[in-house]
């Protein structure tokens, strides 16, 4: 769909000149083409026409038509003056209401039209000269005297109009002047006062003559700051002039009804198209018809256009015409609203040479142009560039709407979204919040691109605006600096880029020298080695101490640098090819930006640093993408690419540092292997960052806290068999065991016998070149195995102190003092322990069975720990049996303390899990004897737990049954059993399996007895199946249902009796589903929840009584209704009932029986008859008190009191209509 297909385009390409209306043909065209909005018509009807007409006497005044250039001001004045001149042209007016009112001025005037151009004449002379010339052509010869001879212009205007009216007795003289404001704006203070004075005089003369004055101005004269210096004079003019303003709504109407007129089908298509996007934009849905009418022009285009302050003519309608012309043959985008807003106006402003003549406008155009150029060439997110440019254009236009181009006023992100209808088809979700986020991102990127220049953000009003004072082009200054950089400067900043690319931020090893301590992964052994990283050549190596395992150099890429390569085995060189134009440009600009930052003020420094970061980012990205092409690696005189050195291994997404490390490790592998010939291969990667944690994981594994990391570390030193620590299979462990075994009795192996110191930072063992941390790990494994004791940090660690060993400070373990052989096994104490645990003591005595004995001991320990935990858990929970505590509270606390101590003892035995560790067994025979009492306590608790668990089902049932059954004999049996239980709990030795079995049987007997009693009571208080059928029969009976229907009769029936019957029926509950099996697990009926303790109603014979009550009430109500209807005052109204009602009432009186089926006719008939009666309800108790008083009374007293009581009841009522109802 093209835009051409959506509008009936009628262009406005020429500017109307007021004088064009002097030609009749042109005047007719102007009337025909004028489009008038309702609001404009109302202004003309309410202001212009009343001031022009002269049939009615009013205080006529002059008229100002206010409208910016191109808004149709001259067209409007042409139309008004044409109609005033020629009534025949009124028929071409399209607005009916205006046409009707305009009849009062149509053809009633002779018209003088002229524009004021550049002139030094005063306004009075301009106007009178024009009038004199016009009057002469009409045959009226009149000359106004010179200004210097005039004291009052009004008398001459009146005199002139006298001659005019002689010639044209039925007409007025309409003077129409255009471009008045431009003229007045060029006048000096004294001159303008005279001009305004003459305008006032013309306005005053209009009151008493038929002269009428209409002038077109671009802005209102009144309250105009440009004329503040003649404010008092303006006020006098204001009293004699009315003004109408051509508003944006009027222009919108012209745009929609002429420029962009649409039929209903076109509007429907546009409406449907815009509604897809309306949720994204504030007020679009509410103003959808305005958007449709103006489409593709955004309403904000006109709103902003009228605020733009440019001295040059703006011609809004002509500008829109040109805009639409350019896009008529373009496709309407399906994925965007396709609206044109005020940002499009910027191209007309910046491409118009005349606009540059005004200083402010030129300044905005120049600064906006620089900003646009930077965004065109350097915007950091190209996909958002179109949005960024639209925003810049909008900010540029808006800059010309604020009067002061430096005011901190602009547009918010919300304004940008709504007023420009910015849209991104690539939004992840078509939601307003996502669109706002996108615009905020664009604004950040614009600010980043221009280093915070040109655009400012006002936090107080959240508006962005063009800041014309922030106009430094940092890119140009950086380029100038880049052009004069030398090679040394480039090399210096190249090193900085490499460090950034390596993500290297460690401090220099020697301040002021580009040398760093460097850690390199030795891939073959999976552990890092330490060396140095140099940015530069090897000349500083000799002064860098202490010596380390390797040296890596990044050589300078620029200038003629000669490398002295001694082809050493520990040196690797990285050479960079910086000849590529892209990377060379990035490095130069990066260097230049930082160089400028060094010599700039704080504000500019930040901008240059930001620019440097951008070039840095670009350079780093290029290096990472071209690592294999831009770097060559030299080792021992041989130079290859990184990829060649690492022998085709997949690089994937590896960083530059990872690739540098891989190539360096490959080059240095043979050197490392010669240096550390017997070094282990680690099964996990070990670096300075994780070595301490890995070591701690290894110690934790030794102490029993097994992890995958700990296992891998120990396995790296051959200390594991499966997941069990076994130092005997480790070459490293056997070496240290041999050293221990060679010691004389009572001697120790000192640290200095194992570790050698190379320099102040490096030391390792003399055999394998293992660091002290790994020596400490191997010795800890030997402690675990019982092969040695280790002294470190002032403590002697044995096989029973593994947790303490694992918790010891790493530095203390690395700096251990010495190690030695452990003590012998204490057999007597261990035999005592085995006896207590129920194990054969002989098993621990014999060396051949000792390992098996230790295993059996650990199993038994776990069994008793489990029992202890369960015992404490029981004591912490509900220890009551049948609602009574099984032991006193003081005993509970004592038991828990003893068992807790016993468990701690058992936990302590678990560390002795090898034969070697038994050498360090620390308990005495007395301590073991003490723990025997806890075993008895656990046995007692087990008895209580066993009793509780086996009888709990019955006791829980009986506890509930006690609440609902109050049978005295049964309750006494329950209490007797409770006493028996209490006695047994006081003497736990009496509780055994037989006691529990017999006691539980007695509980079951009580349960059966309760069940039988409960079911018998249930039978008495619940209807069985037959009873339920009888209940249903009563509730479904004709009489019962008729009584319920009769309650709809108003006032005369005592319904309280029927309510009583219904209450009785509701209390009769039915339940015939209860079985013996139901009562097995429940102590109350699960179907009806029958509770014998509640005040239940026996059901036997109740239904018979209810049936009798129903019969009795039925007869009573029949009599009441018949009697009420037979009342003479009521009966005479039967004739006025409907025929159906008459039939049923007459049958009632005839048979004195209620109908078999009470229906609506009967109820409504009785109610209709009773409406004339007045009900008085009397409680029997109240009547009794009123009549009898406090003691015996005579017959006469009763009669007197009764009559008095009745009079009180009927006071103020018609006694013939009162019906007393006793309740």
N, C-alpha and C positions, 0 to 999 in steps of 0.2 A: 504494500500500500504506500503510495507516494503522498507527500503533503498536498500536492496539487489536487488530489482526489478528495481531500477532506475539507477544502475551503472554496468558497466562490470569491476569488480574489479580485478586489476592485482597488487598484493602487491609487495612492495620493502622491503624485510625483511633482506637482507644481505648488508653489506657495501663492495663496490668494492675496492679491493686492486690493486694497479698499477701492481704489479708483476703477477697478474692473467693473464694478457694479454700475458705473455710468453708462455702460453699453447695455442696451435692453436685452440683446441675445445672451450676453454673458451673465447678466443679472438673473435671467430665467434659469440658466444652467446652475448657477450658484444656489438658487432656491430649491431646485429639483434634487441636487446632490447633497443638500445639508441633512445630516442625521441628528435628531434631537432626542436626548434622553428624557425620562420623566422628571428627573431632578432639575435638569436645565429648564424644562417647560414650566415647572413650578416657580423657579426663580424669575423667569420672564413674566409669567402671569402675575406674580406677587409684587414685583419691583419695577420692571422696565415698562410694561404696558401702562400701569397707573401713572407713572411719571411722564410718559409721552403724551397720553390723551389730554384733551382740553375741553371735553364735553362736561365733565364734572369738576367742580371747583375744589381743588385740594392744594396743598402747599407743594407745588411741583418743584422738582430739583433736577440738577444735572445728573448724568449717569456715567460711571466708569465701568468698562468691561475689562476684567482682570484675567489675563491668561498668558502663560509662557509662550515663547516662540514655538510655532508649529502645533499649537493646541486647538486651532480653529477660531481664534479670537477675531481675526479680520474677516473670516468667512461668516461668523455670526453677525458682526456689525453690517456686513454687506446684505445679509438676508433681512435683518430688521429694517434697515434703511430702504431696501427695495420694496418690501411690503408696504411700508409707510408711504412710499411714493406711488405705487401701482397696485391697486386692490385686485386687479385681474390675476396677479401672480400668487395670491393667497391660496388658490386651489391646489398648487403644487406642494404645499406644506403637508408633511406626512403625519404630523402629530395632531390628532383631532381636537383635543382639549385646548391646545395652544391656538389652533386655527380659529376656534370659536371666539376666544377672548381677543384675538388679534384684529377682529373685525372693527373694533373701536378705533383703531389707528390706521387701518388699511386705506391707502389712497388719500390720506388726510394731510400729507406734508409735501412741501417742496424741499429737496434735499441738496445739501452741499457736502461733498466728500473730499477730503484731502489728507495726505500724510505730511508730517513735519520731518524734513531731512536735516542735514548739517547746516545750521544757520546761527548767526550772531544776533539776528533780530530778536526783540523781545516778543513774548507770546502774544501780547495785545496787538502789536502791529501785524504779526503773521496772520492772526485770525481776521482782523478787520480788513486787511488788504484782500484776503480771499473772499470775504463777504462782499466787499465793494465790487470786485470783479464779477462775482456770480450775480449780484443784483443788477449790474449794468446789462448783463446778457438777458436778463429777464425784463429789461425796460425800466428799471428803477434806478434813478441816478441819485446816489447818496454818497457823501464823503465824510468820514470821521475826522475830527480835528487831530492835529499832532498831539502826541502824548504829553509833551511839555506844556501844552495849553489846557490840558484836561485835569479837572479836580474830581470828577465823578463820571465814570464810564456808563453808568446805568442810564442816565438821562438820554445819552446818545443812542444806546441800544433800544430804549423805549421809542425814541423818535424814529429810528430806522424801522422798527417793527410796525409803527403807525403807517408808514408808506407801504410796507409789505402787505399789510392787511387791507389797504385800499385796493391793491392789485389782486390779492388772493383773500377775499373776505371769509372763505370757509376753510382755509388751510393754515397749517402751522409751518414754521421754518426750522428744519432739523439740520443741525451742523454736526457732522461726524468726522472725528479727527483720530488718526492712528499714529503709533510710534511716539506718543506724548512723553513716556517715561524716559526714553533715550535723550530726548531734547532737554527735559528738566534736569537730567543727571549731569549735563554739561555746563549748567549755569552756575554762576557765583552766588554767594549768599544774598546780596542786595538785589541782584537780578531776579533770582528765584522768588524772592518775596513779592516783587512786583508782578511776576507771572502768576503766582498763586492768588494774589489779590484780584487779578482780572478774572481768573477762574471763579472765584467766589462771587464776583459781580454778575457774571453770566448766570450762575446758579440762582442768584437772588432775582434777576430779571425774569427767569422762567416762571416764577410764581405769579406774575401779573401780566405776562404776555404769552404769545404762542411760540416764542422761540424755545427750542429744545437743543440741548448740547449733550453729545455722547462721545466719549473718548476711550480709546483702547490703550491699556498700560500692561507691561509685562509683570509687574508686581504691584501690590496695593500701595497706594501713597500713604495711607493712614498706618501708623505704627511701624513705618519703615525706618530702620536704623540709619539708612543712607541719608535721610532728610531730618535727622534728629536736631540739627542746628537751626531748623526753621519749624520746630514742633508747634509753637503757638500759632503760627500762620496756617499750618496744616489743619489744626483743629477748627479754624474758622471755615476753611474749605469743606471740611468734613460735614459741617452743619448744613451745607447747601448741595451736597452730592450723595447719591446712593451708589452702591457698587454691587455687582454680581461677579462671582469668581467661577471661572471654568475649572472644575475640580477633576481629580483623577477619575472619578466615577463617570463623568461626562466623556472623558477621553476613552475610557474603557468601552463605553457604549458605542462610540464611533468606530473603534477598532473592531468590535464584535459584529456590528451591524452593517459596516461598510467594507472595511479592509478584509475582514475574515468572516464574512457571513456564511452561515451553514444551514443546510436543511435538516430535518429531523433524523434522517437516515445517517447523515454524517455525524451529527451530535451523538447518536446512539453508539456508533463505532468508537468515537473518541471517549465517551463515558465508560464504556466497557474496558477500553484499553487502560485508562487512568485508574480505574478501580482496582486493577491488579497491583498498583503501587501505592494506593492511598494509605494503607496502614503504616507506611514508612514515613509519611510526611504529616506534620501537625496541621490540622485544619483543612487538609485537602478534601477529606470526605465531607466535611461540613460545607465547604465552598465549591463542591464539585461542579455545579452549574456555571459558576464564574470561570473555573478552569476550562470547562468545555467551550463556553462562548468565546473565550480569548485564544484558545488553542491555535497554533503552538506557542503563543506568547504567554509567558508566566505572569500572573498578576503582579508579582514583585518587580517586574521590569518597569511597569508604569509607576509603581509606588516609589521606586528609587529614582527614576528618571526625573520626576518633578522636583526632587531635592537637589539635583546636581546644579552647582553654581558655576556657570561659565558665561563670561560676557558675550561670547560668540553665540549666535542663534542656534538653538538645539533642534527645533523642528521634529518633535517626537513622532508625529504621524508619518512624516516623510522618511525618517530613520527606520521605523518599523516596516514601511513599505520596501525599502532596500533590503532589509534583513530577510523578509519573507520571500522576496524575489529570488534571492540566492539559494533558497532551500526548497523551492517548489518541486523540483524534480528529484529531490533526495527521498530515499526510502524512510518511512517511519520505523524506528527501531522497535523490534518486538520485546527486547530485553531491557529497555529503558523507557522512561516516560516520554522522552523526545520533546521536552519543553525548552524554549529559549528564554533565558533570563537576562538581567542587566549586565552580566559579565560580557555578553556579546556586544554591548555598546562601546566597550573599550577600543575595539578595532577602529571604530569611526573617529574616536577622539584622537588616538595616537597617529592615525594616518591623515589627519587634517592639518595642513601646514598652518592654517590660521589660528589653530588652538595654541600654538607655541608663542604667540605674541603676548600672551598673558603669563607673567612670571610664575605664579603659583602652578598653573596648569603645566607649563613647560617643565617645572621642577618635578612634578609628579610623573610626567611622561618619561623624563630622562631616568629617574631612579627606578621606575617600573621596568623600563627597557633593560637596564643592567640586571635587575633581578630576574627578568624573564630569560635573558641570555644565559645566566648561570644555571637556571633550572633546565633549560634546553640541553645544555652540554654536560652538566655534572650531577643531575639528580640521581640520588642513590637507589631509588626504587623505580625503574623505568615503567613498570606496569601501572604505577599511579601518576605518571607524568601528566596525562590529559586532565586529571582531576586537579593536580597541583597548579597547572596553568590557568584553569578556570577560576580557581580561588584567587590567584594573583590578579587576574583581570578584574574580578569582583572587588577586591581590596582597593585596586587602583581607582575604579569608578567611585567606590564609597568614599575614598579620600577627598573627592570633590563635592561631597554632600555636607561636609561639616562646617563650612564657612572658614574655619581656621585649619589649614592643612597640617598643622602640627598638633592638633587636639588629640588626646589619647582616647579616641572614639573609633570604633570599628564594628566588626560583626562577630557574633559568637559561632561556635561550631554548630549549634542548633539552627542559627540563621543560615549558615552555609548549606546545611542539609535541606532545609525547607525552601529557602528563597532561590537557591540555584538548582534545586531538584537534582542534586548530585546523586549518582547511582553507580554501583559497582556490580556488574553481572556475575562476578566471581565470588560474591558473598557466600560464606558457608551456610548461612541461614538467612532467609529473607525477612529479617527483623530489624526494627529501628535501632536497637542497641548495637548490632553488628555494624550498621552503616555509620553510626556516630563514632564507633571505635576506629573504623577505617579512616574517617576524616581526621580524627585526632592523630592517627599514625601519619597521615600525609602532612599535617602541620608540623609534627616533630621532624619529619624528614626534610621538609623545606628549611626549617630552622637549622638543622644539621648541615645541609648543603651550603647554606650561605653564612655558616658560622655565626648565627645569631644576629646577622645584619639585616637591614631593610624591613624586617617584620618584628613587631613588638607585641607582647601579650599583657593586657591590663587585667590584673588579678581581681581588682575590685568589681569590674563589670563583666569579667570573663570574655572580653572582646579582643580579637586580633586586629591590628591596624598597620598600615604602611607607615613606617617611621623614616621620614626623609632625612633625618640627621644621622642615622646609622647607615652610612653609605660607603664603607671601605670595601674595595674589591680585593680581598685577600689573595685570591687566585693569581691576579696579575702581579702582585708584589712578590709572591712566592716564586713565580716564573722568572722575574727579574733577578732574584737572588740565585736561583738555580743556574742561571747562565754564567755566573762568575765563580762557581765553586771549583776548588782544586781537588786533586786525587786523594790527598791525605784526609781532607774533610770527608769525602765520600767513603773512604775506607773506615773511618772512625764510626760513621753512622751505619755503615753496612754491618759492622760487628753488633751494633745494637739491634738491628733487624734480625740477625741470625739468632741472637739470644732470645728475642721475642718469639721467633719461629720455633726455637727449641723449647719454648715455654720455660726458660731458665731464669730464675729470679733470685738465686743464691747470692750472698755477699761475696765480694772479691776476696781471694785468699790473701792477697797483699794489696792494701789500699793504694789506689792510683795505678795499679797494674791490671791489665785485662787477663787475669789468671784466676782460675777457680778450682777448688778441690772437686774432683769428679768421681762419681761412682758408676762403674760399668758392670753390666751383667755378664759373667763368664758363662755363656750358654751351655757349654759342655758339662759344667758342674752345677749349673743352676743356682749360683751364688755370686754376689757382686764382689768386685775387687776395687781398690781405691787408687786413683792417679790424679792427673791434672788436665784441665782444659785450658788451652791458650787461644786467645784471639790475636793472631800475629805469628811471627816466625819464631824459631827455637832459641834465639839469642838470650832469652831470659831464663832458660832452663837451669843453668848452672847456679843461679842465685836463688832458685826456688827450693827450699828445704822443708822437711826432710825428703830424701828420695822416695818415690813410690813405684807402684807396679807398672804404670804406663803413662804416656803423654800424648794427648790429642791436640792437633793444631788446626785452626781455621785460618788459612793464609789470606792476605789482602788481595782483592781482585783488581784494583785499579792502580795504574802507574807501573813503572818498571821495577819490580821487586825481585831481587835475586835470592833464591832459596839455597842454603847450604844443607844438603841432605846427606848425613853420615850413615844412612841405611841401618839405623839402630833397630833392634828387635822390639823395643818398647815404645816406638814412635809411629803415629798414624797422622797423615796430613790430608785435610779436605780443601780442595781447590775449587773456587766458584767462577763460572763463566758468566760475567755480567755484561756481555756485549749485546744481548737482546735488547732492542729498543724499548720494549714495554717495561721490562724490569729496570733498565737503566733510568728510564723516565721516572718510575715510581721511587727509586732510591734517591735520585737527585731531588725530586720534589719533597720527599720526606726529610732529607737533609736540610733543604732550604727552609722548609716550614719550621723545623726546630731551631735553625739558626736565626730566623726572624723572631721567634719566641724569646730567644735569649736577650735581644736588644729592644724589646717592645714593652709598653706599659701593661699594667695588669689586665685591662680589658682586652687589648689586642693580643696579649700573650695567650690568654685562654682560647681565642679564636684560632691563632696559629697552631697551638697544641692540638686543637680539635681537627684542624686540617691535616696535621702530621699524622694523627691517628687514622684518618681516612687513607692517606697514602701508604701508611704502614700496613693497614689491612689489605690494601690492593697488592702490595709487594709480597706480603706473607702468603696470600692466596696464590700468587703466581709461582712462588718458590715451591709451595707444597704440591702444586699441580705439575711441576717440571723438575722434581728432585733428580730424577735419573739423568736428565739432559744437562742440568746446570752444575752438577757436582761431579768431580772425579776424586777418587781416593788413592793416595800414594802410600805404599808400604814397602820398605826396604828397596826403594828405588823403582818399584813397579807401580804404574798408574792404571787404574781401571774405574769403570762406573760402579756405583753402589750395587746395582742389580747384578753385575758380573761377580763382584766379590761375594755376594751372599748366595751365589750359585743357583739363581732362578727361583728361590723360595718366593711364595706368594706374599706380596706386600699388602694387598687389600687397602684398608683405610689407615695403615700405620702412619704415625706422625713422623716428622723429620727426625726428632730425637730417637725414636725407636729404630729408624733406618740407620742413623749414624751409629747407634749402639750395636745393631746387628752387624754392620760392616766392620766396625772396630773390633768386636768380639771375635769375628771370623779371622781377621788379620792377626790378632794377638793370642789366639788359642794355643799355638805351639809354644809360644813364650811362657804363657801361664802354666802349661803342662810341665815344662822343664823346671819352672820355679817351684811348683807344688806337686811333686811327683806322686805322692801317696794320699792326695787329698780326696775325700769322699765325694760321690755324686749325690746331690740332694734330690729327694723325690718331690720337693716343693720349692718354689722360688723363694730365696732368702735374700733380703736387702737390709740396709741400715734402718729402714723404716719399720720392718717387722721382725728383725732378729730377736729383740727382747721378748716380744709376744710369742714368737715361735718357740723360743727357749722355755718360756713359762708353760706353754702347752705341753712341751716334752716333760717338764717336771710334774705337771698335773697328771699326766698319764702314768708316770711312775708312782704317784701318790694315790692312784685309783680312779681319777677323773679322766676317763678315756675320751679322746676326740680324734677325728680323722687327721687333723694337723699334727697332734702329738705322735700318733702312730707313724705317720710318714717321716717325721724327724728322726725318731728312734730307729726306724727301719733303714734310714740313710746311713746309720752307723752300725748296721747289722745287729742291733740289740733286741730284735723281736723274732720269735718263732710263732707264726700265726698272729694272735693278738696278745701273746704272753711274753713278758720281758725275760730274755734269756741271754745274759752277757757272754756266756761261754762260746757262742757262735760268732762273736765279733772279734775281728783282728785287733781293733783298737782297744777293746776291753781286756782281751787276753794279755796285751802288752803291759797294761797297768797292773793286772793281777800278778803277772810274773815279777814285776818290780816289788810288789808287796810281799810276795812269798819268799823273795830272796833276802828280806830283812831279818836280822837277828832278833831273838825273842825280846820284846819290850821296846823295840825301836820303831820309829815312824818315818814315813816318806814325806819330806818337806816339799813345799811348792817350788822352791828353787832347784830341787832335784829333777823337776819335770819341765818347768817353763824357762825359756831363755828370752832375754830382752834385746831386741835389735836396735831400737832407738827409743826416744822418749814417747813415741806414739805407737810403736809396733812391738808386740811380743807374741810368741807362740811356743808350742811344745817342740822339743828338739828332735822328735822322731817323725811326726807327720806334718809339722808346721800348722797344727790346729790352733785356733785362737783360744784364749783362756775360757771363753764361754762354752766352747764345745768340750774342752777337757772337764769342766765342771759338770756338764751333762753326763758324760761317760762315768765319772766317779759317782754321781748320784744313782745311776743304774746299778753300780756295784754295791752301794749302800743298800738299795732295795733287795738285792740278792743275798745280803748278809755276808758278802765277801770282805767288806771293809767298814770302818767307821770314818766319818769325815768331820774334821774340825774347821769351822768357819764362823766368822762373826761372833767369836767367844762362846760357841756352842759345839757340843759333840753330837753329831747326827748318827743315829743307829737305824736299823731296819724298822724299828717301832716308831720312828719319828718322821715318817714320810710326809705327813701333812705339814709339820713344822718345817721340814726341808723345802717343800714346795712353796711355802709362804716366805722363806728367807729372801732378803734383799739380793738381787742379782749381782750387784757389785761385790757383796761379801762372799758370795759363792765363787765368783771369778778370782777373788783374791784370797782363796782358802789358805789355811795355815799349813795343815798336813793331813795325812790319812794313815790308818793303822789297821791291824787285825782285830776282829771282835772277840767277846768272851765266850765260855762254854755254856751248855744248856742246863737249867735248874730242874733236875728230874723229880725230886721229892714234892715240890710245889705243884708241878704239872700232874703228878699221880693224884694228888688231892683234888685238883680241878676236874679231872676225868671222872673220879668217884661222884662228885657232886652232880655232874652232868649226866650220870648214868651210863658212862662209857667204861670199857675195860681198861684199867690203869696199865696193864702190861703192854698194851699196844704202843704207848709212848716211850716205854723203856728200851724196847728193841730198836736198834738203828735202822734195820731193814724195813720195819713196818711204820716208821715214824712219819713218812710222808702221807700214808693212808690215814694214820691217826689224826694228823692235823686236818685232813679233809673231813673226817667224821666229826671232829670237834666243831668245825665251822658250820656243818649242817645242823648239829644240835643247837649251837648258839642261835642260828636263824630261827629254829623252831621256838625257842624260849623267848626270843625277842618278839616274835609274832604273838605269843600268848600274853606277854607283858603289855604289848600295845592294845590288844583286845580287852584286857582287864581294865586298863586305864580308861579306854573308850567307854566301857560299861559304867565305870564309876563316875565319869563326867556326864553321863546321860541319865535316863530315868531308871533308877535302881529300885523303884517301888514294885511290890508284888500285891496284886489285888487292892491297889489304892493305898498301901501302907509301905513306908520305907523299910528296906530289908536290913539296914544297919544304921546306927547312930551317926550323926554328921561328923563327930570327932574321929570316929573310926575310918570314915571315908577319907579324910585328909591324911591320916596316918598311913593307911593302905597305899594311897597314891604316892606318898613320899618314898615309902619302902620299895615299891615296884619301880618307880622312876630311877632310884639309885641302882637297883638290880639291872635295869636295862642299860644304864650307862656302863656298868661293869661289863655286860655282855658286848656292848659296842666296842669297848676297849680290847676285848679278846680278838676281834676280827682283824686287827692289824698283824696278828701273829699267824699269817697265812702261809708261811714257808718254814721249813725245818731250820733254816739259817736264822730267821727272825726270833725263834724261840730262845736263842742265846741271850736276847735282851728282855726276856719275860720279867716284869717288874712287880708282880703281886706276891704277897706272903700267904702262908697257910691260914693265919688268923683272918685275913681279909676275905678269903674264900669261904671259911666257915660262916662268916657273918651274912653272906649272901643266901645261905640255905633257908633262912626264915622267910624270905620273899617267895620261895617256891611254895610254902604252905599257904601263904596269903592268896596266891594265884589259884591254888586248888580250891580254896573256900569260895572264891569269886566264881569259879567255874561251876560249883554246885548251885549257887544262887541263879546264875545265868541259865543253867539246865532246867531248874525248877520253873523259873519264870517263863521260859520259852514253851515248855510243855503244857502248862496249865493256863497260859495267857488267853487262849481262845475262849475257854469256859469262863474265866474270871471277868473278861471284858463283857461277855454276854450277860452274866449275872449282875454286873455293875449297872447295866442299863435296865435290867428287869427290876432291880430294887427300887428304881425311881418311879416306875409306873404301877407296880403291884404292892398293895398295902395289906395283903393277907397276913395276919398276925402269926399264925403257925409256921407259915413258910419263911417269914422274916426271921423267926427265932432259929430255925435250922441254918439259915445263912450266917447269922452271927456266931453260932457254935463252930462252924467250919472256919470262920475268920480267926477265932481264938486259937484253934488248933494250928493254923498256919503261923500265927505270931509266936507261939511257943517253939515251933520247929526252927524258925529263923534265929531265935536266941541261942539255940544249941545246934549249930550246923552239922555236928557229927551225926545227928539223928536223920539227916536227909540223905537218902540213898535212892536207888532205882525203885525199890519196893515201896518206900514212902510216897514217892511221886506218883507211882501207878495207882495206889489205893486212894490217895487224896484226889486225884483227877477223876477217879470213878465216882467218888462222893459228889464232886461238883457236877458231873454229868447227870446224876440222879436228881439234884436240885433243879437243874435245867429242864429235865423232862417234866417234873412236877409243875414248874411255872408254865410250861407250854400248854399243858392240859387245862389249867385254871384259866389262862388267857383266852384260849379258843372257846371255852364255855361262855365267858363274859362277852366275847365278840359276837357269839350267836344271839345273845339276849339284846344286844344294842344295835344290830345291823339287820336290815331286811334281807331275807334270802330271795331266791328267784321268784317264788310265788308271791311273796310280799311286795317285791318290786313291780310285778305285773298288776297287783291290786292297786298300788300307788298310781301307776300309769292310767289305770282304768278310771280312778277318781279324777285325775287331772284332765282326762280327755272327755269326761262326762258332759252331757248337754247342759245340765244345771250349773256346773262349775264355770263352764265357758260363758254361759249367758250372764252369770253374775259378774264376771270380769268385764263383759261388754257394757253392762248396765252402769258401771262406775263412770261412764262417759256422760251420764245424766247429771246435770248441774244441781248441786245444793241439797236435794231432798232426801237422798239415801245415806244411811250411816255406814259408810264404806269401811270404817274402822274394824267392823266385825269380819268382813271378808279378808282384810289384811291379816287379822289374827289367824284365820284358817290357813292362809298362804304361808305364814311364818311356821305354823306347825308342820305343814307338808315339807317345807325346806329343811326342817331339822331331822326329817326321816331319811337317814343315809342308807344306801344300798351297798352291800359287799358280800358276795357269795363265792369269791375266788380263793379265800384263804385255805391253805393246806398245811399239813404237818411239815412237809418239806420246806415251805416258806418260812416256818418258824425255826428251822434248824440254824440258819445263819442270822436271822433277824429277831429281835425281841419284841418288835411291834409289827402289825400287819403292813406289808409293803404296798398294799393296794389302797388302803383307806386311812392308814396311820392311827387306828383306834387306840386311845389311851385310857385305860381303866381308871386312872386317877382323876380324870376330868369329869365334870357333872353331865354325864351322858343320859339321854332319855331312852328308857326301854321301849321297844317298838311294838310289843304285843298289845293288841286291842285298840291301838291309837287310830288306825284307819277307819274302824267301825264308828268311832266317835266323830271323826271328821265328816263321814258321810251323813250322819245325823244332823250335824251343824249346818251342812250345806242345804239339806232339805228344809230346815227350820228357817234359815235366812232367806231362802228362795220364796217361801210363803210370806214372810214379813215384807220383803221388798215388793212382792206382787200387790199386797194390800196397800202399801204406801203409795205406789204409783197409781193404782185404781182410784183410791180416795182423793189423791191430789188432782187427778184429771176430772173427777166428778164434781169438784168444787164449782159452784155456779158461775163464778167469775172466770174460771178457766174454761169450763165446758162450752160457754157461748162463743169462744174463739176457735173451736174446732172447724167451724164452717170456713174459716179463713186459711186453713192449711191446704197444701197441695193435695191432689186427689189420692196419691199413693199414701200420704201420711194420714189423711182422713180415714181411709179404709182400715189401716192397721189400728188406729186409735178407737174407732167405732167397734171393731171386733173385740178389742180389750174390754170395753165397757159392756159389751154384749155377753162375753163369756166369763168375764172377771178372771181371765187367765192370760199369762204372758204368751207371746208367740213362741212356737217351738224353736225357731231360730231368730235370735235378736239381730236386726240388721240396721243399716244406717237410717232408713225411713222412720223406723220406730224411735230411735234415739233422737234424731233431729226433730221429729214431731213433738215428743214430750218436752224437749228443751225449749222449742218455740212457744209451747203453751205456758211453760213455767216462767218465761221471761217477765211476765207482769207481776209475779209474786216475789216477795222479799224474804229471804231466809234469815232466821235468827237461831244461831247454835247455842245450846245451853248445856253445860256440864251438869250431870245429875247431882254431883257433890255440891256444886254452887247453889243449885235450887234447894237442896236439903238444908243448907246453912241458912238461907234466906227465910225459909218457912218455919223451921223448928226452933231456931235460936239456940240458947244454951241449956234449956230444960223443958219439962212438960208444958204444953200449951192447950188452950181450949179450942173447940171447933171454930168458934167465931174468930179467935186469934189467927188460926191457920188460914181461914177464908180471907180475912183482912190482909194478912201478910202476903198471901199468894197473889191477890188482886194487885197489891202495891208492886210486887216483884214483876208481874206481867206488864204493868203500866211503865215501869222503868225500862223494861226490855223493848217496849214498842214506842217509847217516847220519840215524837217527831216522825213517826212512820204511819202509813195508812194501814190500820189494823185489819182491814178487810183483805189486804194483800200479804200480810205477814203470815209466815208459816214457821212455827217453833219446832226445832229438831233437837231431841235429847241425845246427848253423847255420854 
